Amino acid sequence: MPEFWSEFLPYPWNIVVAGAVAAGLLFGFIGGSTFFAIWAERKVSGRIQDRLGPTRVGPFGLLQSLADGIKLISKEDHAPIGADRFLFKLAPYLAFCASFVGFLALPFGNHLVAQELNVAAFFMLAVLSSEVFGVVLAGYASGSKWSLFGGVREAAQVVSYEVPRAMCVVVPICVAGTLNLNTIGNQQVGWFWNWNMFHDPFTFVAFFIFFICATASCKRAPFDLAEAESELVAGFLTEYSGIRWSYFFLAEYGSMFAVSGLASMLFLGGWHTGVLPFEPAIEFGFIGGNLLNAAVFIGKCWMLVMLMMWLRWSLPRLRIDQVMMTCLQYFLPISCVLLVGVCLWQLVVPSQVAVIVTYVLAFGWTGFLAIVFLSVFRTPLGADAARGELPGAWHDQRVPANVKPN
Amino acid sequence: MTLPIVLFAIVATITAISALGVVLARNVVRMAVWLLFTLVGVSLLYFLLGAEFAGTVQLIVYVGGTLILIVFGVMLTAQGPLRELRTRPAEWLVGGIVGALLFGLLVTASYQIALPPPSTDNTLPGPGPLGLTFLGVTETSPTANVSGLPDDVVVPRKPVAYLLPFEIVSVHLLVVLIGAAYLARAKRRVKA
């Protein structure tokens, strides 16, 4: 992008303007995604709990987030007496900065990235793991026991889950041979069986482990021990109100989109549709191809974020010892096995076998997903019950002989 | 004033100010926050130099790991005398003298570093040669001078095995781990 701006501006200013434009676009993306993700979260939770969700503000309640935002801005910006005021005010910005900086290295298309780094995957891991700092500081600075417990839980949970998450990132990187996310995306060009997820059984399992660990490190339910309304009031958020509170949610949704982007970049073919056997940015021209790439990539991010919402509203919250045990007793050994396994697979398995396994994995998984999707349209149980009769209750039971019908 | 110099000035100023903040703050957690800004500033300096990997390692090791553990420990243990640290005048004196000496030493040393010699082959060694060098078998670029020395000083290069120092460092870490486990163990009395 500095090359584009160099047509209009002299040397140092084209870089400055390019950086400012990239930062503005990323901020817009995070803000816009959060805006719609909060609405979607309410809608999803509503439908899962057999409610309607927001309906009043705008069509389908789409402007609910706007109403929430106005409410949050107009709330009093309040700090408790026992709080460390400087740290209390600083903490939300620290959390948001971490999740914002993670997007700097995330490509939305072929070379469609704010700053193309050679170590982009590593950089994203490093930056996203420092988001916990804002949460821990918020917990400490609030001067409240609930907040402190929330912060301590968050620190323990995130520091533990970072280890299997990082090891699961290394698994596709062993396949790719580079840390550059743009190169990793380019390697997965073409049909969907070229995606790293279907490369071998180890990357296939690594995707799921990575996704669960990423959910845990975004402190989403069922791992939201840091907030845990039923035990800790609201955890580290207890003393926050108004716009600072909303910065924490901006950070949370931002890091959800960042880890979803990282997952789709490493495992799910990045910006490739999976059904076009060429690079769209070359075939469809610069503008059209890049728009398609960005749309596909953002769509994949949204699908993973929706999956996180589905998990959040379906599963009960784990206990803190269960959370730690899941990480240290299961995910850590599994990810070590995956790492060794993917290295051995590259060394030992002959290429004919590897190709067959790739096809089996790719078509087996898409077939499974298709069956699950089609099962949505099956006839619901008891749809053939007569009107006014309870569906399924006495449907296929004979009336016992000793009961006489009136 | 080019753009890199302006950026360096901004980042270096922020880093230096937050380093002063680490020294001057009294609350332990605030010190940790100032240390956060210092470490992030140092990693930004690495990024400005184009050393992306070093900058990222700085972020993940110090900011994401060490600093979190420091804050975690401080939050759990900071009570009474440890929460507010007051520095006595004698400590200011000793610390100031040591700091000034170190600064002077670093300044004189940095003025004596010559430019690295222009290397004839710019290709980076692959993992194979690097691993062999690590074992002391071969040398990656035997003709080149040792980088960072003046031109007239010629150090004869010999194949050096880095495996032994590496193993010693690992064993040192193991000793630290065992020591930590020993200190943290449950103290039970043996029944007589």
Interface residues (C-beta under 8 A of the other chain):
Chain A: Y11 P12 I15 V16 D84 F86 L87 L90 L94 L117 N118 V119 F122 F123 L125 A126 V127 S129 S130 V132 F133 V136 L137 G139 Y140 A141 L148 G151 V152 A155 A156 V159 E162
Chain B: T2 L3 V6 N27 V29 R30 V33 L36 E52 F53 T56 V57 L59 I60 V63 G64 G65 L67 I68 L69 V71 F72 M75 L76
